[in-house]
Amino acid sequence: MTTKLDTVVLLDFGAQYGQLIARRIREANVFCEVLPHDASVEEIKKHNPKALVLSGGPASVYSENAPTCDPEVFNLDIPVFGICYGLQIMTYLLGGDVRKSERREYGKTMMTVHDNSDLFKDLGKELQVWMSHGDFVVKPPEGFTILASTENSPVAAMANKERKLYGVQFHPEVMHTPKGNEVINNFLREVALLTPEWTMDSFIESSIMAIKQQVKEGRAIAGLSGGVDSSVAVALVHKAIGDRLQAIFVDHGLLRQGEVEEVRDTFLKLGVNLRVVDAKERFLKRLEGVTDPEAKRKLIGEEFIRVFEEEAIKVSEQSKEPVKFLVQGTVYPDVIESGTGSASVIKSHHNVGGLPEDMEFELVEPLRYLFKDEVRKVGEELGLPVSIIKRQPFPGPGLAIRILGDVTEDRLNILRQADAIITEEMKTTGLYDELWQSFAVLSTMKSVGVMGDERTYAYTLIFRAVTSEDGMTADWAKIPYETLEAISSKIINQVDGVNRVVYDITSKPPGTIEWE
């Protein structure tokens, strides 16, 4: 992202909470970007960072193929903050002593602070922190002083103040470290001396300028799904280029119940040029016999582009002006999960990894560097209705990736009905706004049941509900038993083809939120 704002680069060593660190930095109104741990010094310099953060990670610095970084990152003459593994790799590369602990330190721990001058300014002499490590720093590198310690970690925090190199063994980014945000803020303000200018107002202002600069001439089309991301992207680009944007809502037959009518009504009221395309038959035909999740995603992404290309020709013919740009609601978690540098690909998002190489449009992705909660804030600033802003995330490939195995019209109808029941129940009980996502997944598994004294052999439906802050990590929601019972009863009694409902109690990680 091209920005004049002070920027922090986070090197990700595979931490469970890596993206949470970036969010905490942004919550402090400082822009942060995530790069893989082995990003070259030249690549890091391209982002013009004013500070560097090294994330945690599950490895040991001494293990074979342990993730590392270029030692030259410590010679960039900018402040560096190592967290957990980040502290250990800093110690290891700079000549300190890291060893395996005889007693693994995990969970809430009391830490004694020895220096309250900068990193722990105004935080007192005793802090509750969250530890999660098997190795520990025995001796800091030359030039470092110990800032804090615990019973099992003699070096719970250290610093070379002259070089502005800091590290902590605990995790300040998690809520289990009650004053963790203050620690991060102290690094940003007291150590790195960064200016807190990253706000959604500033983002909107700079984005509108960037969109106008990119889309100087010609028209743009936008793939509108009705979800938060695409809706905010359309509203933002519309604010920048007005009627030169044509929003296209593709009814691919993989949408939820009543979705087409809701989206049409919302955006026509907002004054956005909207074209609804009925493409149900062509998508279902392409999906015949396709069961692999990645194949589904990429096939749907490719077909979307083909529809857009056809509609772009129509828009060009009608307006007498060429369509050169495609607007997408790509957000930062999409980019990270689809793989950045050496980072692992969790799954290809159709708007990141599923686009055909011969695509004729230049992409406009105004939300590419935002987390989901930031997208919602932008939507609020742009005046989008609450029904859009607070809508739970819905995948671009739609219900196709919530149907395990073959995607058919019959199976889609089963899933639509079940999903509508879940949504209605969540809203009735007031749980909808508290959850990150709540939805149904139709499995390939069938089981024997008894209904009306007769044997049935029907599908098992999975109910999935999670809580999360940004979708990068998630916990399964503790739905009250009576609500689970009501959902199960309604689905089994009202949806033909389902005789069993199960509840998914898997968190992310190790699972993902969606099943495919």
C-alpha positions in Angstrom: 0.0 0.0 0.0 1.4 3.4 -1.0 1.0 5.6 2.1 2.8 8.5 3.7 1.7 7.3 7.1 4.2 5.9 9.5 4.3 2.1 8.8 5.3 -0.9 10.8 6.3 -4.1 9.1 5.5 -7.4 10.9 7.6 -10.4 10.0 5.5 -13.5 10.5 7.2 -16.6 11.9 4.1 -18.7 11.7 2.5 -17.4 14.9 -1.0 -18.5 15.8 -1.6 -14.9 16.9 0.5 -13.2 14.1 -2.3 -11.3 12.5 -3.6 -10.3 15.9 -0.4 -8.4 16.4 -1.0 -6.4 13.2 -4.5 -5.6 14.3 -3.4 -4.4 17.7 -0.9 -2.1 16.0 -3.6 -0.7 13.7 -5.9 -0.3 16.7 -3.2 2.0 18.0 -3.8 4.1 14.8 -0.5 3.0 13.2 -0.5 1.3 9.8 1.0 -2.3 9.8 1.7 -4.7 7.0 2.5 -8.4 7.3 5.5 -10.0 5.4 6.9 -13.5 5.6 9.7 -14.0 8.0 12.3 -14.6 5.2 11.4 -11.4 3.3 14.7 -9.8 2.1 16.0 -6.6 3.5 15.4 -5.0 0.0 11.7 -6.1 0.1 11.3 -4.7 3.6 12.8 -1.4 2.6 10.3 -1.1 -0.2 7.6 -0.6 2.5 9.6 2.2 4.1 8.9 1.0 7.7 9.5 3.1 10.7 9.6 0.1 12.9 9.8 -3.7 12.6 8.0 -6.4 14.7 9.0 -10.1 14.8 6.1 -12.3 15.6 5.9 -15.4 17.7 6.0 -18.9 16.3 5.8 -22.6 17.2 9.4 -23.6 16.4 12.6 -23.7 18.4 15.5 -21.6 17.1 17.7 -24.7 17.3 15.4 -27.0 15.4 16.1 -28.1 11.8 14.6 -25.7 9.3 13.7 -23.3 12.0 12.2 -20.1 10.5 14.7 -17.2 10.6 15.2 -13.8 9.1 18.1 -11.9 7.6 20.4 -10.7 10.4 20.6 -7.4 8.5 17.1 -6.5 9.7 18.8 -5.5 13.0 21.0 -3.0 11.1 18.2 -1.1 9.4 18.5 1.7 12.0 14.8 1.4 12.9 13.3 0.1 16.2 12.7 -3.7 16.3 10.3 -5.5 18.7 10.5 -9.2 19.1 7.6 -11.2 20.6 8.1 -14.7 22.0 9.9 -16.5 19.2 10.7 -13.0 17.9 12.6 -12.4 21.1 14.4 -15.8 20.8 15.4 -15.4 17.2 16.7 -11.9 18.0 18.8 -13.3 20.9 20.0 -16.2 18.8 21.1 -14.2 15.8 22.8 -11.5 17.9 24.9 -13.9 19.9 22.8 -14.5 23.1 22.0 -17.8 24.7 18.6 -19.5 24.1 18.0 -22.9 25.7 15.2 -25.5 26.1 13.4 -25.0 29.4 13.1 -27.9 31.8 9.7 -26.5 32.7 7.5 -25.2 29.9 5.9 -21.9 30.7 2.3 -21.7 29.5 -0.7 -19.5 30.5 -1.1 -16.6 32.9 2.1 -15.6 34.7 3.1 -12.8 37.0 6.1 -10.8 35.7 8.3 -8.5 37.7 9.3 -5.3 35.8 12.8 -3.9 36.5 12.7 -0.9 34.2 9.6 1.3 33.7 11.2 4.0 31.6 9.8 3.2 28.1 8.4 -0.2 27.2 6.6 -0.6 30.5 6.1 3.1 31.2 3.3 3.8 33.7 2.5 0.0 34.0 3.7 -0.7 37.5 6.2 -3.2 38.9 4.1 -6.3 38.6 2.2 -7.4 35.4 0.0 -10.4 34.5 1.2 -11.7 31.2 0.4 -14.7 28.9 3.3 -17.1 28.3 3.5 -19.9 25.7 7.0 -21.2 25.2 9.3 -24.2 25.6 12.6 -22.4 25.1 13.8 -19.4 27.1 16.6 -16.8 26.9 19.3 -17.5 29.5 21.6 -14.6 28.5 20.8 -11.6 26.3 23.1 -10.6 23.5 25.9 -8.2 24.3 24.7 -4.6 24.8 21.2 -5.7 26.1 19.8 -5.2 29.5 17.0 -7.2 31.2 13.8 -5.2 31.6 11.6 -7.8 33.3 11.6 -11.4 34.5 9.3 -14.2 35.8 10.0 -17.2 38.0 10.8 -19.4 35.0 12.0 -16.7 32.5 15.0 -14.7 33.7 14.8 -12.7 30.6 11.0 -12.0 30.1 11.9 -8.7 28.4 15.1 -7.1 27.2 16.4 -4.1 25.3 19.4 -2.6 23.6 18.2 1.0 24.0 21.0 2.5 22.0 20.0 0.4 18.9 16.3 0.5 19.9 16.1 -3.4 19.8 13.4 -4.7 22.2 12.0 -8.1 22.9 9.4 -9.8 25.2 8.9 -13.4 26.0 5.2 -13.0 26.6 2.3 -12.3 24.2 1.1 -8.7 24.6 -1.4 -9.0 21.7 -3.7 -11.4 23.5 -6.5 -10.4 25.9 -4.9 -12.7 28.6 -2.2 -10.0 29.0 -4.5 -7.3 30.5 -2.1 -4.5 29.8 -0.7 -5.9 26.6 -2.1 -3.1 24.4 -0.3 -0.6 26.6 3.0 -2.4 26.1 2.5 -2.4 22.3 1.5 1.3 22.4 4.5 2.1 24.5 6.7 0.5 21.9 5.0 2.5 19.1 5.0 5.8 21.0 7.8 5.8 23.5 10.4 3.7 21.6 9.6 4.1 17.9 8.1 7.6 18.2 5.5 6.9 15.6 2.6 9.2 14.7 -0.9 7.7 15.2 -2.5 8.8 11.9 -4.0 5.5 10.6 -7.8 6.1 10.8 -10.7 5.1 8.6 -11.2 8.7 7.7 -7.6 9.0 6.5 -8.0 5.7 4.7 -11.1 6.8 2.9 -9.5 10.1 1.9 -6.3 8.5 0.6 -8.3 5.6 -1.1 -10.5 8.0 -3.1 -7.4 9.8 -4.3 -5.7 6.5 -5.2 -8.9 5.2 -7.1 -9.2 8.4 -9.1 -5.5 8.2 -10.0 -5.8 4.6 -11.1 -9.2 4.9 -12.9 -8.4 8.1 -14.8 -10.4 7.1 -17.8 -12.7 4.3 -19.0 -15.3 2.5 -16.9 -15.1 0.0 -14.0 -17.3 -2.9 -13.2 -17.7 -4.4 -9.8 -18.6 -7.9 -8.7 -21.2 -7.3 -6.0 -22.1 -10.2 -3.8 -24.1 -8.3 -1.2 -21.6 -9.2 1.5 -19.8 -6.6 3.6 -16.5 -6.6 1.6 -17.9 -6.2 -1.9 -20.6 -3.7 -0.7 -18.1 -1.4 0.9 -15.7 -1.7 -2.1 -18.6 -0.7 -4.4 -19.6 2.2 -2.2 -16.0 3.5 -1.9 -15.3 3.3 -5.7 -18.7 4.8 -6.4 -17.8 7.8 -4.2 -14.6 8.2 -6.2 -15.7 7.8 -9.8 -19.6 8.0 -9.6 -21.5 6.7 -12.6 -18.4 5.4 -14.3 -18.8 2.4 -12.0 -21.2 -0.4 -13.0 -22.0 -2.8 -10.3 -22.8 -6.3 -11.5 -24.6 -8.8 -9.2 -24.3 -12.3 -10.5 -27.0 -14.7 -9.5 -25.0 -17.8 -9.8 -27.6 -20.0 -8.1 -25.3 -20.4 -5.1 -26.9 -17.7 -3.0 -28.9 -17.8 0.2 -32.7 -17.5 0.4 -34.0 -14.0 -0.6 -30.5 -12.7 -1.3 -31.1 -11.4 -4.8 -34.1 -9.2 -3.8 -32.3 -7.8 -0.8 -29.2 -6.8 -2.7 -31.1 -5.3 -5.5 -33.2 -3.1 -3.2 -30.3 -1.9 -1.1 -28.1 -0.7 -3.9 -30.7 0.8 -6.1 -31.6 3.0 -3.0 -28.0 4.0 -2.7 -28.0 5.3 -6.3 -25.5 2.8 -7.6 -25.8 1.6 -11.2 -26.7 -2.1 -10.7 -27.1 -4.9 -13.2 -28.5 -8.3 -12.0 -27.3 -11.2 -14.2 -29.1 -14.5 -14.1 -26.3 -17.1 -14.6 -27.7 -20.0 -12.5 -27.7 -22.6 -15.3 -24.2 -21.9 -16.5 -22.6 -22.1 -13.0 -24.4 -25.3 -12.1 -23.5 -26.9 -15.4 -19.8 -26.0 -14.8 -20.0 -27.5 -11.3 -21.4 -30.8 -12.4 -19.3 -33.6 -10.9 -16.8 -31.2 -9.3 -16.2 -32.2 -5.7 -12.7 -30.9 -4.9 -12.9 -27.7 -2.8 -10.0 -25.9 -4.6 -11.4 -26.9 -8.0 -14.8 -25.4 -7.0 -13.3 -22.1 -5.9 -11.1 -21.7 -9.0 -13.9 -22.8 -11.3 -16.3 -20.3 -9.8 -13.7 -17.5 -9.9 -13.0 -18.2 -13.5 -16.7 -18.3 -14.4 -17.3 -15.0 -12.6 -14.7 -13.3 -14.8 -16.2 -14.8 -17.9 -19.6 -13.3 -16.9 -18.0 -10.0 -16.2 -16.2 -10.0 -19.5 -19.5 -10.5 -21.3 -21.3 -7.9 -19.3 -18.4 -5.5 -19.8 -18.9 -5.7 -23.5 -22.5 -4.8 -23.0 -21.6 -1.9 -20.7 -19.0 -0.6 -23.2 -21.5 -0.8 -26.1 -24.2 1.0 -24.2 -21.9 3.7 -22.8 -19.6 4.0 -25.8 -16.7 3.9 -23.3 -14.4 0.9 -22.7 -14.5 -1.1 -19.5 -10.9 -1.4 -18.2 -11.2 -2.1 -14.5 -12.6 -4.8 -12.2 -13.4 -3.8 -8.6 -13.2 -6.5 -6.0 -13.7 -6.6 -2.2 -10.5 -8.4 -1.5 -9.5 -7.9 2.2 -6.2 -8.6 4.0 -7.1 -12.0 5.5 -7.9 -13.2 1.9 -4.5 -12.1 0.8 -2.7 -13.7 3.8 -4.6 -17.0 3.7 -4.1 -17.3 -0.1 -0.3 -17.2 0.6 2.2 -14.3 0.7 5.8 -15.0 -0.2 6.8 -18.2 1.6 3.6 -18.2 3.7 1.4 -21.3 3.4 -1.6 -21.3 1.2 -4.6 -22.2 3.4 -7.1 -21.9 0.6 -7.4 -19.9 -2.6 -10.0 -17.1 -2.2 -11.7 -16.7 -5.6 -10.8 -13.0 -5.6 -7.1 -13.7 -4.9 -6.0 -17.1 -6.1 -8.9 -18.2 -8.3 -8.7 -15.6 -11.1 -7.7 -16.7 -14.6 -4.3 -15.6 -15.9 -5.7 -14.3 -19.2 -8.1 -11.9 -17.4 -8.5 -8.7 -19.4 -9.2 -6.2 -16.6 -7.0 -4.3 -14.3 -7.9 -5.0 -10.7 -9.1 -2.2 -8.3 -8.9 -3.6 -4.8 -9.5 -0.6 -2.4 -9.9 -2.9 0.7 -6.9 -5.1 0.1 -5.1 -3.9 3.2 -8.0 -3.9 5.6 -9.1 -6.4 8.2 -12.8 -7.2 8.4 -13.5 -4.9 11.4 -11.8 -2.0 9.6 -14.0 -2.7 6.5 -17.1 -2.4 8.7 -15.9 0.9 10.0 -15.3 2.2 6.5 -18.9 1.1 5.7 -20.2 3.1 8.6 -18.3 6.2 7.5 -19.7 5.8 4.0 -23.2 5.6 5.3 -24.1 2.0 4.4 -27.1 0.6 6.1 -26.6 -1.5 9.3 -28.1 -4.5 7.6 -25.1 -4.6 5.2 -22.4 -3.4 7.7 -23.3 -6.0 10.4 -24.0 -8.8 7.9 -22.0 -11.9 8.7 -19.3 -12.8 6.1 -20.4 -14.9 3.2 -17.9 -16.6 0.9 -17.6 -15.5 -2.7 -18.2 -19.0 -4.1 -21.4 -19.0 -2.1 -23.1 -22.2 -1.0 -21.0 -24.3 -3.3 -18.3 -24.5 -0.7 -20.8 -25.2 2.0 -22.0 -28.3 0.1 -19.5 -31.1 0.5 -19.3 -33.1 -2.7 -21.6 -32.6 -5.7 -23.4 -29.3 -6.0 -26.9 -29.9 -7.4 -30.1 -27.9 -7.4 -31.7 -30.4 -5.0 -28.8 -30.1 -2.5 -28.8 -26.3 -2.8 -32.5 -26.2 -1.9 -31.9 -28.3 1.1 -29.0 -26.1 2.3 -30.9 -22.8 1.6 -33.9 -23.9 3.7 -31.7 -25.0 6.6 -29.5 -21.9 6.4 -32.5 -19.7 6.5 -33.8 -21.4 9.7 -30.4 -20.9 11.4 -30.2 -17.2 10.4 -33.8 -16.6 11.6 -33.1 -18.4 14.9 -29.8 -16.5 15.5 -31.6 -13.1 14.9 -34.6 -14.1 17.1 -32.4 -15.0 20.0 -30.2 -11.9 19.5 -27.1 -14.0 18.9 -26.6 -13.0 15.2 -24.7 -9.8 16.0 -22.6 -11.4 18.6 -21.3 -14.1 16.3 -18.7 -13.8 13.5 -20.5 -16.4 11.4 -23.3 -18.9 11.8 -24.4 -21.1 8.9 -25.2 -24.6 7.7 -23.0 -27.1 5.9 -24.5 -30.0 4.0 -22.4 -33.2 4.2 -22.3 -36.2 1.9 -22.9 -38.4 4.9 -26.3 -40.1 5.2 -27.6 -41.9 8.2 -30.6 -44.0 9.3 -33.3 -42.2 11.2 -36.9 -42.7 12.4 -39.7 -40.2 11.5 -43.3 -41.0 11.9 -42.5 -44.6 12.8 -40.8 -45.0 9.5 -37.2 -45.6 8.6 -35.4 -42.7 6.9 -32.0 -42.5 5.2 -31.1 -38.9 4.8 -28.3 -36.3 5.0 -26.5 -35.1 8.0 -26.4 -31.3 8.3 -23.6 -29.5 10.2 -24.4 -26.3 12.1 -21.3 -24.0 12.4 -21.1 -20.9 14.6 -18.0 -19.1 15.6 -16.8 -15.9 17.4 -13.9 -13.9 16.1 -12.5 -10.4 15.9 -11.1 -10.6 12.3 -11.6 -14.1 10.9 -7.9 -15.0 11.3 -8.6 -16.9 14.4 -11.9 -18.1 15.7 -13.5 -20.0 18.6 -16.6 -22.2 18.3 -19.6 -20.4 19.8 -21.1 -21.7 23.1 -24.7 -21.7 21.8 -27.3 -22.4 24.5 -28.6 -25.9 24.5 -32.2 -24.8 24.0 -31.2 -22.8 20.9 -29.4 -25.8 19.5 -32.4 -28.0 20.2 -34.7 -25.5 18.5 -32.5 -25.3 15.4 -32.2 -29.1 15.1 -36.0 -29.6 15.6 -37.0 -27.0 13.0 -34.5 -28.2 10.4 -35.4 -31.9 10.7 -39.1 -31.2 10.7 -39.2 -28.6 8.0 -36.4 -29.6 5.6 -36.9 -32.7 3.5 -33.7 -34.7 3.0 -32.2 -34.0 6.5 -32.7 -36.4 9.5 -29.7 -35.5 11.6 -28.1 -32.2 12.8 -24.6 -32.0 14.4 -22.8 -29.0 15.8 -19.2 -28.2 14.9 -17.0 -27.4 18.0 -13.7 -26.9 16.1 -11.8 -23.6 16.6 -9.5 -21.9 14.0 -6.8 -23.1 14.1 -6.7 -26.0 13.8 -9.7 -25.9 11.5 -10.9 -23.1 9.2 -14.2 -21.3 9.6 -15.6 -22.6 6.3 -15.4 -26.3 5.6 -14.0 -26.0 2.1 
